[in-house]
Amino acid sequence: MTVTDTQIMATTTSQPSSHQYDVLIIGSGAAGLSLALHLPSNVNIAVLSKASLSEGSTWYAQGGIAAVLDDNDTVESHVADTLEAGAGLCHTDAVEFTISHSKQAIDWLIELGVDFTRDAGNGDYHLTREGGHSKRRVIHSADATGKALHTALMDKVKTHSNITLFDHYIAVDLIKQVDPLSKKRRCAGAYVYNRNTDRVETFAARSVALATGGASKVYLYSSNPDGASGDGIAMAWRAGCRVANMEFNQFHPTCLFHPKAKSFLITEALRGEGGHLLLPSGERFMDKFHDRGELAPRDVVARAIDHEMKRLGSDCIYLDISHKSEDFIRAHFPTIYQECLTFGIDITKEPIPVVPAAHYTCGGIVVDKHGQTDLKNLYAIGESSFTGLHGANRMASNSLLECLVYARSAAESIAEQLDTIPPVAEIAPWDESRVTNSDEDVVISHNWEELRRFMWDYVGIVRTQKRLERATHRIKLLQKEIHEYYSNYKVGNDLIELRNLALVAELIIRSATQRKESRGLHYSLDYPARAEVATDTVLVPMNFASQDIFVR
């Protein structure tokens, strides 16, 4: 069931609305929808989407899902490739857990009706190869896998009467209560801003799951949709949850460079199928940086492109697949072919201008193998979580797999515990009695632009301690301004996202400052060598949720 705008307006009262569910899932991408579908049919579930139900990183994912599906491939090989790409920081148990469940996840998607591309010759599923992989193991639906996946998940969700979808609802903060069965805090729901009615509502739930995606919009240039503002990571931190490895933000090497193009990603699969990276002169250059050339791990490719652009003073470099036949290109990359044509670029005849852009948040909220966070009854799955799978650099197409595997695992944990969780106590309504409507929204847009600009300049692909010090100074001043604004004016979508982005930026800067080495996605000119001992960067909030509390 989907809550429509008409239904919302018809039920609006003078007081903020309140909702009661067994499970509240914040996020409607691959992780959130998969979790909803894996929960028992007698569980009453709410799924929140901060924009339209199709808006999110899953919908725009082009490449595919890495899994062991071929007889010539093995779990051990996929594990080894992932560990190598992760630059010594992957948690081996998390890698083995995820990859050992990869075929199960794909089989489930096939049962749901996901239309994966088949080989024209033998009818088997076509597997492509992407950066960091030693085998062809990426199953895909042409170059629009995310759209096919999300469509199948959404179609299935809509057949479940126990799942209610809320679109244009953005969570503001998590609600904590004292757990009567232990000396701990527990999550009991969330305050949520209804963008349709401009009201904050309460959602009470015995279990809450954050499936809110990453935080790449903290950077000026990003391949992500506008909603990737780190909402779940920020809310979890404010609620007392640890975060880890926030310094590792993956910059996708190849986003379309065009003044009218907005965040259009050129999938790594194009390089996997033989695409060449070229300098403006037409010369290939990746062999100078890695023995796998264009199929080197993403951090290597992104730094190589960044290096060549700065060396030459060039605005972009080029990605060329035109040496392949037109039929091959149009069959394998129809989305990219059509999108580039709208900007006057025929990829069957000419190279594509590309630049790196922030793409994936490898760190996040610390969780166990069931997605359980430090706050009792709060789960985090997908890009917002830190499972240990990605280490210092995510290997291509492992992200959707992580969403699917941990969604199933979290569902099993929630279902097992749900009946033992005491009912949620009464929740106080959102208090906006001491705030007013703002007449200076320009402050939000200015702070938004400044934040993303200095993060790009100072905490980007290549870092120095001096740049990080400048970023630290700027984020403190910005957060002071944002806090004052947030305390005095009614919340809205832009203010909520700005508040979250500023907090995530602080966590990224703090994490990057602590890492005195270069490893994976974190490259420092001051510390170019890799440390002998690999350690995670774990930040612990002052209100750490797992500490005991004392109630009289």
C-alpha positions as CSV (number, residue, x, y, z in Angstrom):
1,M,0.0,0.0,0.0
2,T,1.2,3.5,-0.8
3,V,0.1,6.6,1.1
4,T,-0.9,9.2,-1.6
5,D,-0.9,12.9,-1.3
6,T,-4.7,13.0,-1.4
7,Q,-4.9,10.6,1.5
8,I,-2.4,12.7,3.4
9,M,-4.2,15.9,2.9
10,A,-7.6,14.4,3.8
11,T,-6.3,13.1,7.2
12,T,-4.3,16.1,8.2
13,T,-5.4,17.6,11.6
14,S,-4.3,20.5,13.7
15,Q,-1.9,18.2,15.5
16,P,1.1,16.3,14.1
17,S,0.1,12.8,13.0
18,S,1.4,9.7,14.9
19,H,1.9,6.2,13.5
20,Q,2.5,2.8,15.1
21,Y,4.2,-0.1,13.3
22,D,6.1,-3.2,14.3
23,V,9.0,-2.2,12.0
24,L,10.0,1.1,10.6
25,I,12.3,1.0,7.6
26,I,13.9,4.4,6.7
27,G,14.9,4.2,3.0
28,S,13.3,2.6,0.0
29,G,16.3,1.4,-2.0
30,A,17.5,-2.2,-2.5
31,A,18.4,-2.6,1.2
32,G,15.1,-1.2,2.6
33,L,12.8,-3.0,0.2
34,S,14.6,-6.3,0.5
35,L,14.4,-6.1,4.2
36,A,10.6,-5.5,4.0
37,L,10.1,-8.5,1.7
38,H,12.2,-10.8,3.9
39,L,10.2,-10.0,7.1
40,P,7.2,-12.3,8.0
41,S,3.9,-11.3,6.4
42,N,2.3,-10.8,9.8
43,V,4.7,-8.0,10.7
44,N,3.2,-4.5,10.2
45,I,5.9,-2.5,8.3
46,A,6.3,1.1,7.3
47,V,8.8,2.0,4.5
48,L,9.8,5.7,4.2
49,S,11.2,7.3,1.1
50,K,12.5,10.9,1.4
51,A,11.6,11.6,-2.2
52,S,9.6,9.7,-4.9
53,L,9.8,5.9,-4.5
54,S,12.1,5.5,-7.5
55,E,14.6,8.2,-6.4
56,G,17.7,6.8,-4.9
57,S,21.1,5.3,-5.6
58,T,19.7,1.9,-6.4
59,W,17.6,3.2,-9.3
60,Y,20.6,4.8,-10.9
61,A,23.0,1.9,-10.4
62,Q,24.2,0.8,-13.9
63,G,26.9,-1.9,-13.4
64,G,25.5,-5.0,-11.7
65,I,25.8,-7.4,-8.8
66,A,29.0,-9.4,-8.1
67,A,28.3,-13.0,-7.3
68,V,29.8,-16.5,-7.7
69,L,27.7,-17.9,-10.5
70,D,30.1,-19.4,-13.0
71,D,31.6,-22.9,-12.8
72,N,35.0,-21.4,-13.4
73,D,34.7,-19.0,-10.4
74,T,34.9,-19.7,-6.7
75,V,33.9,-18.1,-3.4
76,E,37.6,-18.2,-2.5
77,S,38.5,-16.2,-5.7
78,H,35.9,-13.6,-5.1
79,V,37.0,-13.3,-1.4
80,A,40.6,-12.9,-2.5
81,D,39.8,-10.2,-5.0
82,T,37.7,-8.3,-2.4
83,L,40.5,-8.5,0.2
84,E,43.0,-7.2,-2.3
85,A,40.8,-4.3,-3.3
86,G,40.2,-3.4,0.3
87,A,43.9,-2.7,0.9
88,G,44.2,-4.7,4.1
89,L,41.2,-3.3,6.0
90,C,38.4,-5.7,5.0
91,H,37.1,-7.9,7.8
92,T,37.6,-11.4,6.4
93,D,34.6,-12.8,8.3
94,A,32.3,-10.2,6.7
95,V,33.7,-10.8,3.3
96,E,33.3,-14.5,3.5
97,F,29.8,-14.1,5.0
98,T,28.7,-11.8,2.2
99,I,30.2,-13.7,-0.7
100,S,29.1,-17.2,0.5
101,H,25.5,-15.9,0.3
102,S,25.9,-14.3,-3.1
103,K,24.3,-17.0,-5.2
104,Q,21.4,-17.2,-2.7
105,A,20.8,-13.5,-3.2
106,I,20.8,-13.7,-7.0
107,D,18.5,-16.7,-7.1
108,W,16.0,-14.8,-4.9
109,L,16.1,-11.9,-7.4
110,I,15.6,-14.2,-10.3
111,E,12.5,-15.6,-8.5
112,L,11.2,-12.1,-8.1
113,G,11.5,-11.6,-11.9
114,V,14.6,-9.4,-12.3
115,D,15.3,-9.4,-16.0
116,F,19.1,-10.0,-16.1
117,T,20.8,-9.9,-19.5
118,R,21.4,-13.2,-21.2
119,D,24.2,-14.2,-23.6
120,A,23.0,-14.1,-27.2
121,G,25.0,-17.2,-28.0
122,N,24.0,-19.8,-25.4
123,G,21.2,-18.1,-23.4
124,D,23.1,-18.2,-20.1
125,Y,23.2,-15.1,-18.0
126,H,25.8,-12.7,-19.3
127,L,28.5,-12.0,-16.7
128,T,30.8,-9.0,-17.1
129,R,34.1,-8.1,-15.4
130,E,34.8,-4.9,-13.6
131,G,37.8,-3.3,-11.8
132,G,39.5,-5.5,-9.2
133,H,37.8,-8.7,-10.3
134,S,39.9,-11.6,-11.7
135,K,36.8,-13.3,-13.2
136,R,33.7,-12.4,-15.0
137,R,31.2,-12.5,-12.2
138,V,29.0,-9.4,-12.4
139,I,25.5,-10.2,-13.4
140,H,23.6,-7.3,-14.8
141,S,20.5,-6.0,-16.7
142,A,22.2,-4.3,-19.6
143,D,23.5,-1.0,-18.1
144,A,20.5,-0.3,-16.0
145,T,20.7,-3.0,-13.3
146,G,19.5,-0.8,-10.5
147,K,16.3,0.2,-12.3
148,A,15.5,-3.5,-13.1
149,L,16.2,-4.5,-9.5
150,H,14.3,-1.7,-7.9
151,T,11.3,-2.2,-10.2
152,A,11.0,-5.9,-9.4
153,L,11.4,-5.2,-5.6
154,M,8.8,-2.4,-5.7
155,D,6.3,-4.5,-7.7
156,K,6.6,-7.3,-5.2
157,V,6.3,-4.9,-2.2
158,K,3.0,-3.5,-3.5
159,T,1.5,-7.0,-3.4
160,H,2.1,-7.2,0.4
161,S,-0.8,-5.7,2.4
162,N,1.4,-5.6,5.6
163,I,3.8,-3.1,4.0
164,T,2.9,0.6,3.8
165,L,5.0,2.9,1.6
166,F,5.3,6.6,2.5
167,D,6.9,8.9,-0.1
168,H,8.3,12.3,0.5
169,Y,8.9,11.6,4.2
170,I,12.4,12.5,5.5
171,A,13.4,11.3,9.0
172,V,14.6,14.1,11.3
173,D,15.9,12.2,14.4
174,L,15.6,8.8,16.0
175,I,13.5,8.4,19.2
176,K,15.1,6.7,22.2
177,Q,13.5,5.3,25.3
178,V,14.7,3.3,28.3
179,D,14.5,-0.5,27.7
180,P,12.6,-1.9,30.7
181,L,14.4,-5.2,30.3
182,S,18.0,-4.0,30.4
183,K,20.1,-1.1,31.5
184,K,20.3,0.2,28.0
185,R,18.7,2.8,25.7
186,R,16.6,1.4,22.8
187,C,15.3,2.9,19.6
188,A,11.5,3.3,19.6
189,G,10.9,5.1,16.3
190,A,11.6,8.4,14.6
191,Y,10.4,12.0,14.2
192,V,9.7,12.3,10.5
193,Y,9.1,15.4,8.3
194,N,6.2,15.0,5.9
195,R,7.2,17.0,2.9
196,N,3.7,16.8,1.5
197,T,2.1,18.6,4.4
198,D,5.1,20.5,5.9
199,R,4.6,18.8,9.3
200,V,6.7,16.6,11.6
201,E,5.0,13.3,12.5
202,T,5.9,10.6,14.9
203,F,6.5,7.0,13.8
204,A,6.7,4.5,16.7
205,A,8.1,1.0,16.1
206,R,9.6,-1.8,18.1
207,S,12.4,-2.2,15.6
208,V,13.9,0.5,13.3
209,A,16.1,0.0,10.3
210,L,18.2,2.6,8.6
211,A,18.6,2.0,4.9
212,T,19.3,5.6,3.9
213,G,22.3,5.2,1.6
214,G,25.5,7.1,1.6
215,A,26.8,10.6,2.0
216,S,28.5,11.5,-1.3
217,K,26.5,14.7,-1.7
218,V,28.9,16.1,0.9
219,Y,31.2,16.7,-2.1
220,L,30.8,19.2,-4.9
221,Y,30.9,16.6,-7.7
222,S,29.0,13.4,-7.1
223,S,27.5,10.6,-9.2
224,N,24.7,10.2,-6.6
225,P,21.2,11.6,-6.6
226,D,20.5,14.7,-4.4
227,G,19.2,12.7,-1.5
228,A,22.6,11.1,-0.7
229,S,23.1,13.4,2.3
230,G,24.2,10.9,5.0
231,D,20.9,11.1,6.9
232,G,21.1,7.7,8.5
233,I,24.7,8.0,9.5
234,A,24.0,11.5,11.1
235,M,20.9,10.3,13.0
236,A,22.7,7.2,14.3
237,W,25.7,9.2,15.5
238,R,23.3,11.7,17.3
239,A,21.6,8.6,18.9
240,G,24.9,7.3,20.3
241,C,26.1,4.8,17.6
242,R,29.7,4.5,16.6
243,V,30.8,5.1,13.0
244,A,33.9,3.7,11.3
245,N,36.2,4.4,8.4
246,M,34.4,7.6,7.2
247,E,37.6,8.8,5.5
248,F,37.2,6.2,2.8
249,N,34.9,7.8,0.2
250,Q,35.1,6.2,-3.2
251,F,35.4,8.5,-6.1
252,H,34.1,6.9,-9.3
253,P,36.7,7.5,-12.0
254,T,34.3,8.2,-14.8
255,C,31.4,10.5,-14.7
256,L,30.2,12.3,-17.8
257,F,31.8,15.8,-18.1
258,H,29.4,18.2,-19.8
259,P,28.0,21.5,-18.6
260,K,24.5,20.3,-18.9
261,A,24.9,16.8,-17.5
262,K,24.1,16.3,-13.9
263,S,25.7,13.4,-12.0
264,F,25.6,10.9,-14.9
265,L,27.8,7.9,-14.2
266,I,29.6,6.0,-17.0
267,T,29.6,2.5,-15.6
268,E,32.9,0.6,-14.9
269,A,31.5,-2.2,-17.1
270,L,32.3,-0.1,-20.1
271,R,36.0,-0.4,-19.2
272,G,35.3,-4.1,-18.3
273,E,34.2,-4.6,-21.9
274,G,37.4,-3.1,-23.4
275,G,37.0,0.7,-23.0
276,H,40.2,2.7,-23.0
277,L,41.1,5.8,-20.9
278,L,42.8,8.4,-23.1
279,L,44.5,11.7,-22.6
280,P,43.3,14.7,-24.7
281,S,46.1,13.7,-27.1
282,G,44.5,10.3,-27.6
283,E,47.3,8.5,-25.7
284,R,46.4,5.7,-23.2
285,F,48.0,6.2,-19.8
286,M,46.7,3.7,-17.2
287,D,49.4,1.1,-17.9
288,K,51.8,3.6,-16.2
289,F,49.9,3.4,-13.0
290,H,48.8,-0.3,-12.6
291,D,49.5,-3.6,-14.3
292,R,45.7,-4.1,-14.8
293,G,45.5,-0.9,-16.7
294,E,41.9,0.3,-17.0
295,L,40.8,-2.5,-14.8
296,A,42.8,-1.4,-11.8
297,P,40.9,-0.8,-8.5
298,R,38.8,2.4,-8.5
299,D,41.0,4.3,-6.2
300,V,44.0,3.8,-8.4
301,V,42.1,4.8,-11.6
302,A,40.6,7.9,-9.9
303,R,44.0,9.1,-8.6
304,A,45.6,8.4,-12.0
305,I,43.0,10.5,-13.7
306,D,43.3,13.3,-11.1
307,H,47.1,13.2,-11.5
308,E,46.9,13.5,-15.3
309,M,44.3,16.2,-15.3
310,K,46.4,18.3,-12.9
311,R,49.6,17.6,-14.7
312,L,48.1,18.7,-18.0
313,G,45.8,21.4,-16.7
314,S,43.0,19.6,-18.4
315,D,39.3,19.8,-17.5
316,C,38.7,16.1,-18.2
317,I,40.1,13.0,-19.8
318,Y,38.3,10.6,-22.2
319,L,36.9,7.1,-22.2
320,D,36.7,5.4,-25.6
321,I,34.7,2.3,-26.6
322,S,34.3,3.3,-30.2
323,H,36.7,0.5,-31.4
324,K,33.9,-2.0,-30.6
325,S,31.1,-2.5,-33.1
326,E,28.1,-0.3,-33.0
327,D,25.8,-3.3,-32.4
328,F,27.8,-4.4,-29.4
329,I,27.8,-0.9,-27.9
330,R,24.1,-0.3,-28.3
331,A,23.3,-3.8,-27.0
332,H,25.5,-3.6,-23.9
333,F,25.2,0.1,-23.0
334,P,21.9,1.3,-24.3
335,T,21.3,3.8,-21.4
336,I,24.8,5.4,-21.7
337,Y,24.4,5.5,-25.5
338,Q,21.1,7.3,-25.4
339,E,22.1,9.6,-22.6
340,C,25.3,10.7,-24.3
341,L,23.4,11.3,-27.5
342,T,21.3,13.9,-25.8
343,F,24.5,15.8,-25.2
344,G,25.7,15.4,-28.8
345,I,28.1,12.6,-28.0
346,D,27.9,9.4,-30.2
347,I,29.9,6.8,-28.2
348,T,30.0,4.5,-31.2
349,K,32.1,7.0,-33.0
350,E,33.9,9.2,-30.4
351,P,35.3,9.1,-26.9
352,I,33.3,10.3,-23.8
353,P,34.7,13.2,-21.7
354,V,34.8,12.1,-18.1
355,V,36.0,13.2,-14.7
356,P,36.1,11.6,-11.2
357,A,33.2,12.2,-8.8
358,A,32.3,11.1,-5.3
359,H,30.4,7.9,-5.6
360,Y,30.3,5.6,-2.6
361,T,30.7,5.9,1.2
362,C,32.8,2.9,2.3
363,G,32.5,3.6,6.1
364,G,29.3,4.1,8.1
365,I,27.4,3.0,11.2
366,V,29.1,0.1,13.0
367,V,27.0,-3.0,12.8
368,D,27.3,-6.8,13.3
369,K,26.5,-9.4,10.7
370,H,22.8,-8.9,11.3
371,G,22.9,-5.2,10.9
372,Q,22.4,-4.5,14.6
373,T,23.9,-1.1,15.7
374,D,25.1,0.0,19.1
375,L,21.5,1.2,19.9
376,K,19.2,-1.7,20.9
377,N,16.5,-2.4,18.2
378,L,18.2,-0.1,15.7
379,Y,19.6,-1.7,12.5
380,A,21.5,-0.3,9.6
381,I,21.9,-2.0,6.2
382,G,23.4,-1.0,2.9
383,E,25.6,2.0,2.2
384,S,24.8,3.7,5.5
385,S,26.4,0.8,7.4
386,F,29.9,-0.4,8.2
387,T,30.0,-4.2,8.0
388,G,33.7,-4.5,7.3
389,L,33.1,-5.8,3.7
390,H,34.7,-2.9,1.8
391,G,37.8,-2.1,3.8
392,A,39.7,0.9,2.4
393,N,38.2,0.6,-1.1
394,R,34.9,-1.0,-2.3
395,M,35.4,-3.4,-5.1
396,A,33.0,-2.9,-8.0
397,S,29.5,-4.3,-7.7
398,N,29.9,-5.6,-4.2
399,S,27.6,-2.9,-2.9
400,L,24.2,-4.2,-4.1
401,L,25.3,-7.6,-3.0
402,E,25.9,-6.3,0.5
403,C,22.4,-4.7,0.5
404,L,20.8,-8.0,-0.4
405,V,22.7,-10.3,2.0
406,Y,22.4,-8.0,5.1
407,A,18.8,-7.3,4.4
408,R,18.0,-11.0,4.7
409,S,20.2,-11.4,7.8
410,A,18.7,-8.3,9.5
411,A,15.2,-9.6,8.7
412,E,16.0,-12.9,10.4
413,S,17.3,-11.2,13.5
414,I,14.3,-8.8,13.7
415,A,11.8,-11.6,13.2
416,E,13.4,-13.7,15.9
417,Q,13.4,-10.9,18.5
418,L,10.2,-8.9,17.7
419,D,7.8,-10.7,19.9
420,T,10.1,-10.2,22.9
421,I,10.4,-6.4,22.6
422,P,8.2,-4.5,25.1
423,P,5.7,-2.1,23.6
424,V,6.8,1.4,22.9
425,A,6.0,3.9,25.6
426,E,4.0,7.0,24.7
427,I,6.0,9.4,22.5
428,A,5.9,13.2,23.0
429,P,4.8,15.0,19.8
430,W,7.3,17.2,17.9
431,D,7.7,20.5,19.7
432,E,7.9,23.5,17.3
433,S,6.2,26.0,19.7
434,R,9.4,28.1,20.0
435,V,10.4,28.3,16.3
436,T,9.3,30.5,13.5
437,N,9.2,30.4,9.7
438,S,12.5,31.5,8.1
439,D,12.6,34.5,5.8
440,E,16.3,33.8,4.9
441,D,16.4,30.4,3.2
442,V,19.3,31.8,1.2
443,V,21.5,31.0,4.2
444,I,20.8,27.3,3.7
445,S,21.8,27.3,0.0
446,H,25.0,29.4,0.7
447,N,26.1,27.0,3.5
448,W,25.3,24.0,1.3
449,E,27.5,25.2,-1.5
450,E,30.3,26.3,0.8
451,L,30.3,22.9,2.6
452,R,30.5,20.9,-0.6
453,R,33.1,23.2,-2.1
454,F,35.6,23.0,0.8
455,M,35.1,19.3,1.2
456,W,36.0,18.8,-2.5
457,D,39.0,21.1,-2.2
458,Y,40.4,20.0,1.1
459,V,39.1,16.5,1.7
460,G,39.0,15.1,-1.8
461,I,40.9,12.5,-3.8
462,V,44.3,13.8,-2.5
463,R,44.7,15.2,1.0
464,T,47.2,17.0,3.2
465,Q,47.2,17.8,6.9
466,K,47.1,21.5,6.1
467,R,44.0,21.0,3.9
468,L,42.3,18.9,6.7
469,E,43.1,21.6,9.2
470,R,41.4,24.2,7.0
471,A,38.4,21.9,6.6
472,T,38.2,21.4,10.4
473,H,38.2,25.2,10.9
474,R,35.5,25.8,8.3
475,I,33.2,22.9,9.5
476,K,33.2,24.2,13.1
477,L,32.1,27.7,11.9
478,L,29.4,26.2,9.6
479,Q,28.0,23.9,12.2
480,K,27.6,26.8,14.6
481,E,25.6,28.7,12.1
482,I,23.5,25.7,11.2
483,H,22.8,24.9,14.8
484,E,21.6,28.4,15.4
485,Y,19.4,28.3,12.3
486,Y,18.0,24.8,13.2
487,S,17.2,26.0,16.8
488,N,15.2,29.0,15.7
489,Y,13.3,28.1,12.5
490,K,10.9,25.4,11.4
491,V,12.5,22.4,9.8
492,G,12.3,21.6,6.1
493,N,13.9,19.2,3.7
494,D,16.9,21.4,2.9
495,L,17.6,22.3,6.5
496,I,17.4,18.7,7.6
497,E,19.8,17.6,4.8
498,L,22.2,20.5,5.5
499,R,22.3,19.6,9.2
500,N,23.1,16.0,8.4
501,L,25.7,16.8,5.7
502,A,27.6,19.1,8.1
503,L,27.7,16.4,10.7
504,V,28.9,13.8,8.2
505,A,31.5,16.2,6.9
506,E,32.8,16.6,10.4
507,L,33.0,12.8,10.8
508,I,34.9,12.4,7.5
509,I,37.3,15.2,8.4
510,R,38.0,13.7,11.9
511,S,38.5,10.3,10.5
512,A,40.9,11.5,7.7
513,T,42.9,13.6,10.2
514,Q,43.4,10.5,12.4
515,R,44.8,8.3,9.6
516,K,48.5,9.0,9.4
517,E,49.1,6.9,6.2
518,S,47.9,6.4,2.7
519,R,45.7,3.4,2.2
520,G,43.0,2.6,-0.4
521,L,40.8,5.6,-0.9
522,H,42.6,7.8,1.6
523,Y,45.7,9.3,0.0
524,S,47.8,11.8,1.9
525,L,50.8,13.7,0.5
526,D,52.1,14.1,4.0
527,Y,51.9,10.3,4.7
528,P,52.3,8.6,1.3
529,A,53.4,5.2,2.7
530,R,51.1,2.5,4.0
531,A,51.4,1.7,7.7
532,E,52.5,-1.9,8.6
533,V,49.5,-2.5,10.8
534,A,46.0,-1.9,9.3
535,T,43.5,-0.5,11.8
536,D,39.9,0.9,11.4
537,T,39.2,4.4,12.3
538,V,36.4,4.1,14.8
539,L,34.7,7.2,16.3
540,V,32.8,6.9,19.5
541,P,30.1,9.5,20.4
542,M,30.0,11.0,23.9
543,N,26.5,9.5,24.4
544,F,27.6,6.0,23.4
545,A,24.4,3.9,23.2
546,S,25.8,0.7,24.5
547,Q,26.9,2.0,27.8
548,D,24.7,1.1,30.8
549,I,22.2,3.7,32.1
550,F,20.9,3.8,35.6
551,V,17.2,4.3,36.2
552,R,15.6,4.6,39.7
